[in-house]
Amino acid sequence: MPAETLAIDFGTSNSAAAILDGGVPRRLALETGAETLPTAVFFPADRGPMRIGAAAGEALIAGEEGRYMRALKSVLGTPLLHEPRLIGGRRRTLAEVIAAFLAEVKRRSEQLTDRRFRRALSGRPVRFHADPGRDARAEADLRACYLAAGFDAVDFLHEPEAAALASHGLGHPDEIGLIVDIGGGTSDFSVFRVRDGRVGILASHGIRLGGTDFDQSVSLSHAMPCLGHGGSLRREMGPGLLPMPNDLFVDLATWAKIPFLYTRETRSAVAGMLKRAVEPRLLGRLAAVLEHELGHDLAFAVERGKIEGNAGRPGAMIRMGRIERGLYAEITAAWLEAALAPHRRALREAAAETCRLAAVEPDRVGTVILVGGSSLMGLVADEARALCPGAELKSAEAFTAVVDGLALAIGTLPA
């Protein structure tokens, strides 16, 4: 067994690390008292050291001057990954930022275990992107980030297959199971069967859809209208109205793009629109978000509101008091359903395609195992039940099943 191998689940929203200790996965507390680490970084404006995880979020909440970044995984395989940006007082690429994050995960893991890890076994979605060429670039990008972080080699395992290794005990022997792994940026599926205690993967499939897409939909339907989205502009010359441009609101509702909106050009464009806005008070809120760099505060508020609405809590809302005192957007179960309805079909079709690839009729699936933080959304369980009506729905360790499976898989790697 290659004991110098570290299992890493580098996720869009959260990351985790583990080792195989005596044949058993052992998760590493990369933060005190926590087995998962928010995949977030903060670069202080004074060129101080980068902070990651909860410390990055605390710096943002405290209002410290600097650059907060989240959902870095979503830019793998895109040109944005290699574009130099002024971050933390110097120009660097997002590839360098990801490598620095992984290097800190490596350093903390070595400190916790008193081992030196030369090799990584990393999870990866079944598809980073639908386009095969772009998907291959994304894996190559992630590999390069691991190598830049100090690893000599990296192997990859599909995330739902890792989850199957860790969670197959939730089903019954010789029964066909379906892993439904809904993460921050992708949805991944594996059909598996256990025989003689061994997990056999029959087929895997994935799509680029996850919790950040759910956040974006809720933000555009509930929060952005409070900032002028869907409004109108007076023409600069002549009568009549023009629709408010959509792109800026979409970017503001997209985690990975928020940090790059705080530019002189963007603020100037909004100032010009503000002069022609039919409802200037709403667009004035957008100007305030850009001026005071409150995009991530808004994104977190949307995420919290989505979770409250999914739980059916009375009075669920998106609280935007940092933008304007008393500002909020109510979220009812019906409105949340309407915002997320377009994603239902994509989830069901992807799960059905996985069964087709496995040559398994959905009604033969005995157990559906839900994995990933976004699998807690009600529409995921709804669609799983609709597709596999005879299956028993079970929830694995939502945030750690993948890293547990990766640790188990370390024992199968060649020396």
C-alpha positions in Angstrom: 0.0 0.0 0.0 1.5 3.4 -1.0 1.3 5.0 2.5 2.5 8.3 1.1 -0.7 8.9 -0.8 -3.2 11.5 0.4 -6.9 11.2 -0.6 -8.3 14.7 -1.5 -11.9 15.6 -2.3 -11.3 19.0 -3.9 -14.9 20.3 -4.1 -16.6 23.4 -5.6 -17.9 24.4 -2.1 -16.1 22.2 0.4 -12.9 20.0 0.4 -11.7 17.2 2.6 -8.6 15.0 3.0 -8.2 11.5 4.4 -5.7 8.6 4.7 -6.1 4.9 4.9 -5.1 3.9 8.4 -5.1 0.1 9.1 -7.4 -0.5 6.2 -9.9 2.1 7.5 -10.4 5.7 6.2 -9.3 8.4 8.6 -10.5 11.9 7.8 -8.1 14.7 8.7 -9.4 17.8 10.6 -8.0 20.4 8.2 -9.6 23.0 10.5 -10.0 22.6 14.2 -13.0 20.4 14.9 -14.0 20.1 11.3 -13.6 17.3 8.8 -14.4 19.5 5.8 -12.9 22.8 4.7 -14.7 25.5 2.7 -13.1 25.7 -0.7 -12.5 29.4 -0.3 -9.5 31.8 -0.1 -8.9 35.3 1.0 -6.0 37.5 0.0 -5.6 40.6 2.2 -5.1 43.9 0.4 -1.9 44.5 2.4 -0.2 41.5 0.8 -0.5 39.4 4.0 -0.6 35.6 3.9 -3.5 33.9 2.1 -6.2 32.5 4.3 -8.3 29.5 3.4 -11.5 27.8 4.6 -13.4 29.3 7.5 -10.7 31.9 8.0 -11.3 33.2 4.5 -15.1 33.6 5.3 -14.4 35.3 8.6 -12.2 37.9 6.9 -15.0 38.6 4.4 -17.6 38.9 7.1 -15.4 41.2 9.2 -15.1 43.5 6.2 -11.4 43.2 5.9 -9.9 44.8 2.7 -8.9 42.1 0.3 -10.1 39.6 -2.3 -12.4 36.7 -1.4 -12.8 33.8 -3.8 -15.0 30.7 -3.9 -16.1 28.0 -6.4 -12.6 27.9 -7.9 -13.1 24.4 -9.2 -15.7 25.6 -11.7 -13.1 27.5 -13.8 -11.0 24.4 -14.6 -10.9 23.8 -18.3 -11.8 27.5 -19.1 -9.5 30.3 -20.3 -10.3 32.2 -17.1 -8.1 29.8 -15.2 -4.9 31.2 -16.8 -5.7 34.9 -17.1 -3.5 36.9 -14.8 -5.4 39.1 -12.3 -4.4 41.5 -9.6 -5.0 39.5 -6.5 -3.6 40.2 -3.1 -1.3 42.9 -4.3 0.3 41.0 -7.2 -0.8 39.5 -10.5 -1.5 35.8 -10.4 -3.7 33.3 -12.2 -6.6 31.3 -10.7 -4.4 28.2 -11.4 -1.9 29.6 -9.0 -4.6 30.2 -6.4 -5.9 26.6 -6.7 -2.3 25.3 -6.4 -1.7 27.4 -3.3 -5.0 26.1 -1.7 -3.9 22.5 -2.4 -0.4 23.1 -1.1 -2.0 24.3 2.2 -4.1 21.2 2.3 -1.0 19.1 1.8 0.9 21.0 4.5 -1.8 20.7 7.1 -2.3 17.0 6.3 1.5 16.3 6.7 1.4 18.3 10.0 -1.5 16.2 11.3 -0.1 12.8 10.3 3.6 13.4 10.5 3.9 11.9 7.0 5.2 13.4 3.8 2.7 12.9 1.0 4.3 12.6 -2.5 1.2 11.3 -4.2 -2.5 12.4 -4.3 -5.6 10.4 -5.1 -8.1 13.1 -6.1 -11.8 12.8 -6.8 -13.0 14.3 -10.1 -16.5 14.7 -11.5 -17.5 12.2 -14.2 -17.6 15.3 -16.5 -16.1 18.7 -15.7 -17.7 19.8 -19.0 -19.9 18.2 -21.6 -17.4 18.8 -24.4 -14.8 16.0 -24.3 -11.9 18.3 -25.2 -12.8 20.9 -22.6 -13.3 18.0 -20.0 -9.8 16.7 -20.8 -8.3 20.2 -20.4 -10.0 20.5 -17.0 -8.4 17.3 -15.7 -5.1 18.4 -17.1 -5.5 21.8 -15.4 -6.3 20.1 -12.1 -3.3 17.7 -12.5 -1.0 20.7 -13.1 -2.3 22.4 -9.9 -1.6 19.3 -7.8 1.9 19.1 -9.2 2.5 22.8 -8.6 1.3 22.2 -5.0 4.2 19.9 -4.4 2.9 16.4 -5.2 5.0 14.2 -7.5 2.1 12.4 -8.9 -1.7 12.4 -8.9 -4.3 9.8 -9.7 -8.0 10.5 -10.3 -11.2 8.5 -9.4 -14.7 9.5 -10.4 -16.4 11.0 -7.3 -19.6 8.9 -7.4 -17.5 5.7 -7.8 -15.6 6.7 -4.6 -18.9 7.3 -2.9 -20.0 3.8 -3.9 -17.0 2.3 -2.3 -17.7 4.1 1.0 -21.5 3.8 1.0 -22.4 0.4 -0.6 -23.1 -1.1 2.9 -26.3 1.0 3.0 -27.8 -1.3 0.4 -28.2 -5.1 0.3 -25.7 -7.7 -1.1 -26.2 -8.4 -4.8 -28.6 -5.6 -5.1 -28.3 -2.9 -7.8 -27.7 0.6 -6.3 -27.5 4.1 -7.7 -25.3 6.8 -6.3 -26.7 10.3 -6.8 -23.9 12.7 -5.9 -25.0 16.4 -6.2 -22.1 18.7 -5.4 -21.5 22.4 -5.7 -20.8 22.4 -9.4 -21.7 19.0 -10.9 -24.2 16.2 -10.6 -22.7 12.7 -10.8 -24.3 9.2 -10.9 -23.0 5.6 -10.7 -24.9 2.4 -11.0 -23.2 -0.3 -8.9 -23.6 -3.9 -7.7 -21.9 -5.6 -4.7 -20.9 -9.2 -5.0 -18.7 -11.1 -2.6 -18.1 -7.9 -0.7 -16.7 -6.1 -3.8 -18.2 -3.1 -5.5 -18.6 -3.3 -9.2 -19.3 -0.1 -11.1 -21.7 -0.8 -14.0 -21.8 2.7 -15.4 -21.2 6.3 -14.5 -22.4 9.6 -15.9 -22.4 13.2 -15.0 -23.6 16.7 -15.9 -22.4 20.2 -15.1 -25.1 21.2 -12.7 -24.9 21.6 -9.0 -25.6 23.7 -5.9 -24.0 26.9 -7.3 -26.5 26.6 -10.2 -29.4 26.3 -7.8 -28.0 29.4 -6.0 -27.8 31.3 -9.3 -31.4 30.4 -10.2 -32.7 31.5 -6.8 -30.6 34.7 -6.9 -31.9 35.7 -10.4 -35.5 34.9 -9.5 -35.6 36.4 -6.0 -32.7 38.7 -5.2 -31.6 40.3 -8.4 -35.1 41.9 -9.1 -34.5 43.9 -5.9 -31.4 45.3 -7.7 -33.1 46.1 -11.0 -32.9 42.8 -12.8 -35.8 42.6 -15.3 -36.3 46.4 -15.3 -36.1 48.9 -18.1 -33.9 51.7 -19.3 -35.0 54.9 -21.2 -33.4 55.2 -24.6 -30.5 57.7 -24.8 -32.1 59.2 -27.9 -35.8 59.1 -28.8 -38.8 57.6 -27.0 -39.3 54.1 -25.8 -37.6 51.8 -23.4 -34.9 49.1 -23.5 -34.7 46.0 -21.4 -32.1 46.0 -18.6 -28.9 44.1 -19.7 -28.9 40.6 -18.3 -25.2 39.7 -18.3 -24.2 41.7 -15.3 -26.9 40.2 -13.0 -26.0 36.7 -14.2 -22.3 37.3 -13.3 -23.3 38.7 -9.9 -25.3 35.5 -9.3 -22.3 33.3 -10.3 -19.9 32.6 -7.4 -16.8 32.3 -9.5 -17.4 35.6 -11.3 -18.2 37.8 -8.4 -14.6 39.0 -7.6 -14.1 40.2 -11.2 -17.0 42.6 -11.2 -15.3 45.2 -8.9 -13.7 47.2 -11.7 -13.9 50.8 -12.8 -15.4 49.8 -16.1 -18.3 47.9 -14.5 -19.0 50.6 -12.0 -19.0 53.2 -14.8 -21.4 51.1 -16.9 -23.8 50.8 -14.0 -23.6 54.6 -13.3 -24.5 55.2 -16.9 -27.5 52.9 -16.7 -28.6 54.5 -13.4 -29.2 57.8 -15.2 -31.6 56.1 -17.6 -33.2 53.6 -15.2 -37.0 53.7 -15.0 -36.6 52.5 -11.3 -33.4 54.2 -10.2 -33.8 53.2 -6.6 -33.4 49.5 -7.5 -30.4 50.0 -9.7 -28.9 52.2 -7.0 -28.7 49.0 -4.9 -26.7 47.3 -7.6 -24.3 50.3 -7.7 -24.0 50.0 -3.9 -23.2 46.3 -4.1 -20.4 47.0 -6.6 -19.1 50.1 -4.7 -18.9 48.3 -1.4 -18.0 44.9 -2.8 -21.0 43.1 -1.3 -21.4 40.5 -4.0 -20.3 37.6 -1.8 -22.5 38.9 1.1 -25.4 38.7 -1.3 -24.5 35.2 -2.5 -24.3 33.9 1.0 -27.6 35.5 1.8 -29.1 33.7 -1.2 -27.6 30.4 -0.2 -29.0 30.7 3.4 -32.4 31.7 2.0 -32.4 28.7 -0.4 -31.6 26.3 2.6 -34.4 27.9 4.7 -36.9 27.6 1.9 -35.9 24.0 1.2 -36.4 23.1 4.9 -39.9 24.7 4.7 -39.2 27.1 7.5 -41.9 29.7 8.1 -40.7 33.2 7.1 -37.8 31.9 4.9 -36.2 34.8 3.1 -33.1 36.3 1.6 -31.9 38.9 4.0 -30.1 41.7 2.2 -29.8 44.2 5.1 -26.2 44.9 4.3 -27.2 46.3 1.0 -30.1 48.4 2.3 -31.6 48.3 5.8 -34.7 46.1 6.0 -34.3 44.8 2.5 -35.3 41.1 2.0 -37.0 38.8 -0.5 -39.4 36.2 0.8 -39.0 32.6 -0.3 -42.0 30.3 -0.2 -42.0 26.6 -1.1 -43.9 27.3 -4.2 -41.6 30.1 -5.3 -38.5 28.0 -4.6 -40.0 25.1 -6.7 -40.7 27.5 -9.6 -37.1 28.8 -9.5 -35.5 25.3 -9.5 -38.1 23.6 -11.7 -35.8 23.9 -14.9 -33.2 21.7 -13.2 -35.5 18.8 -12.4 -35.6 17.4 -15.9 -31.8 17.6 -16.3 -31.3 15.6 -13.0 -33.8 12.9 -13.9 -32.5 12.6 -17.5 -28.9 12.3 -16.3 -29.8 9.6 -13.7 -31.9 7.7 -16.4 -28.9 7.9 -18.8 -26.7 6.3 -16.2 -29.2 3.4 -15.9 -29.2 3.1 -19.7 -25.5 3.0 -19.9 -25.5 0.3 -17.2 -28.2 -1.7 -19.1 -30.3 -1.6 -16.0 -34.0 -0.6 -16.0 -34.6 2.1 -13.3 -37.3 -0.1 -11.6 -34.6 -2.7 -10.9 -32.6 -0.3 -8.7 -33.0 -1.4 -5.1 -31.3 1.4 -3.3 -30.6 5.1 -4.2 -27.9 6.6 -2.1 -27.8 10.4 -1.9 -24.4 12.0 -1.6 -23.1 15.6 -1.6 -24.3 18.7 0.1 -26.8 19.7 -2.6 -28.4 16.2 -2.5 -30.2 17.6 0.6 -32.4 19.7 -1.8 -35.9 18.3 -1.9 -36.1 18.1 -5.7 -33.2 15.6 -5.7 -35.1 13.1 -3.6 -38.3 13.8 -5.5 -36.7 13.0 -8.9 -34.9 9.9 -7.5 -38.2 8.5 -6.3 -39.9 9.3 -9.6 -37.2 7.5 -11.6 -36.7 4.5 -9.3 -40.1 4.0 -7.7 -39.1 0.6 -6.1 -35.9 1.8 -4.6 -35.2 2.6 -1.0 -33.7 6.1 -0.6 -30.8 6.4 1.8 -28.5 9.3 2.7 -24.7 8.7 3.0 -22.4 11.0 4.8 -23.3 13.9 2.5 -20.0 15.8 2.8 -17.5 13.0 3.4 -18.6 9.9 1.5 -16.4 10.8 -1.5 -13.2 11.3 0.6 -13.9 8.1 2.5 -14.1 6.2 -0.7 -11.0 7.8 -2.0 -9.1 6.7 1.1 -10.4 3.1 0.6 -9.2 3.2 -3.0 -5.7 4.1 -1.9 -5.3 0.4 -1.0 -5.9 -0.6 -4.6 -3.3 1.7 -6.2 -0.1 0.2 -7.6 3.0 0.8 -5.5 
